[in-house]
Amino acid sequence: MLGNLAKRAVNLAILFLAAVTFFLVPFGRRTLFQHCKAIVATEPATELGKELEKKGQEVKGTVIEEVMPTSVGSTATKAVAKAHPEASPKPR
C-alpha cells in the first residue's frame, strides 16, 4: 500500500513539473502553451476546425437517423427529438 502511494506521489510530482514547464518556462520568446495557441490560431488550423465541426454534425445526423431507435413512441427518440429537434429521426 505504501509503495502504491509513493508511486502516485511521484506521478503527481512529474505531472506538476510538466504543467509548470508547459505554462511557465519560455522556449525562445514564448512558453509551450503560447506556441500552441499561436499554431492553433493560424488560418489552416481554423479552417480544419470548421471542417471537423461540419463533418461531426453530419456524423451526428447519420447516427441519429440510422442507429437510434426510430419508433414513434420510443423514449430515446423523444429524448433525442427534444435535445436536437433539427436532427430528430424520421419514421420509416
C-alpha positions in Angstrom: 0.0 0.0 0.0 2.8 2.4 0.9 4.6 1.6 -2.4 1.4 2.4 -4.4 1.0 5.7 -2.5 4.7 6.6 -3.2 4.2 5.8 -6.9 1.1 8.0 -7.1 3.0 10.8 -5.3 5.9 10.6 -7.8 3.5 10.6 -10.7 1.7 13.6 -9.3 5.1 15.4 -8.9 6.0 14.7 -12.5 2.7 15.9 -13.7 3.1 19.1 -11.7 6.6 19.7 -13.2 5.3 19.1 -16.7 2.4 21.5 -16.2 4.8 24.2 -14.8 7.1 23.7 -17.8 4.3 23.9 -20.3 2.8 27.1 -18.9 5.7 29.0 -17.3 9.0 28.1 -18.9 9.8 30.0 -22.0 11.3 28.3 -25.1 12.6 31.1 -27.2 10.3 34.0 -26.7 7.2 32.1 -25.7 6.1 29.2 -23.4 5.0 26.0 -25.0 1.4 27.0 -24.2 1.8 30.2 -26.1 3.4 28.4 -29.0 0.4 26.0 -29.2 -2.0 28.9 -29.0 -0.2 30.6 -31.9 -0.3 27.4 -34.0 -4.0 26.9 -33.4 -4.8 30.5 -34.3 -3.4 30.1 -37.9 -5.9 30.1 -40.8 -5.3 26.5 -41.8 -5.9 25.3 -38.2 -9.1 27.4 -38.0 -10.3 26.0 -41.4 -9.6 22.5 -40.1 -11.6 23.1 -37.0 -14.6 24.4 -39.1 -14.4 21.4 -41.4 -14.2 19.0 -38.4 -17.2 20.6 -36.8 -19.2 20.3 -40.1 -18.3 16.6 -40.5 -19.1 16.0 -36.9 -22.6 17.4 -37.4 -23.0 15.1 -40.4 -21.9 12.1 -38.5 -24.3 13.1 -35.6 -27.2 13.3 -38.0 -26.3 9.9 -39.6 -26.1 8.3 -36.2 -29.4 9.7 -35.0 -31.1 8.7 -38.2 -29.6 5.2 -38.7 -28.6 4.0 -35.2 -31.1 5.4 -32.8 -34.4 3.7 -32.5 -37.0 5.2 -34.8 -40.3 4.0 -33.4 -42.5 7.0 -32.7 -43.2 6.1 -29.0 -39.6 5.3 -28.1 -38.2 7.1 -25.1 -34.8 7.5 -26.7 -36.4 9.0 -29.8 -38.4 11.5 -27.7 -35.2 12.5 -25.8 -33.2 13.0 -29.0 -36.0 15.0 -30.6 -36.3 17.2 -27.6 -32.5 17.8 -27.3 -31.8 18.1 -31.1 -35.0 19.0 -33.0 -33.0 19.7 -36.2 -31.7 16.2 -36.3 -34.6 14.1 -35.0 -35.0 10.7 -36.7 -37.6 10.4 -39.4 -40.1 7.5 -39.0 -39.7 4.8 -41.7 
